[in-house]
Amino acid sequence: MPNSAGRSTRVGGRLRDLCGSHQRVVILARRVAVSLPGVVEAAAVVAFVLLGALAVFQIALAAGAPLGHLAWGGKYRVLPRGLRIASAVSVLVYALFAWIIAGAVASVDQFGDYVPEKPPGIWVLTGYFGLGVVVNLVSRSRPERLVMTPVAAVLCACCLVIALA
């Protein structure tokens, strides 16, 4: 029996309508294409929230808050001057990271296609946060291991999702 296009095939002893099968594939492809930008945007939002929280944390450290056991190896409860300066500088680094992520997200068009101008920095961030997972896992500070390792892992996962989009 021919279908609306005048073609038919025999699969498993039954006639199969190619047009109907094609429509199902197109509908599935559209659902995936629509959901990919949503996943990328969700990953970016999670990354932005975590980077913002880390920036606030580093500002608190730079101001002398007794949270040093959660950062910079956990050796000091209140950071010495040199590490306070490093904490202040890290806020600028986090802003750079957010800018790189925003650029990578902007390079994903409405269909989730790869745009050639996608910045390679997102791959650098993925590697950086992956390394951060390892470094935090081997920290001598138990609180730093328990708090910062998952943060680095989530940031790594978010960057990987964005990079692969």
Secondary structure, 3 states (H helix, E strand, C coil): CCCCCCCCEEECCEEECHHHHHHHHHHHHHHHHHHHHHHHHHHHHHHHHHHHHHHHHHHHHHCCCCCHHHCHHHCCCCCCHHHHHHHHHHHHHHHHHHHHHHHHHHCCCCCCCCCCCCCCHHHHHHHHHHHHHHHHHCCCCHHHHHHHHHHHHHHHHHHHHHHHC
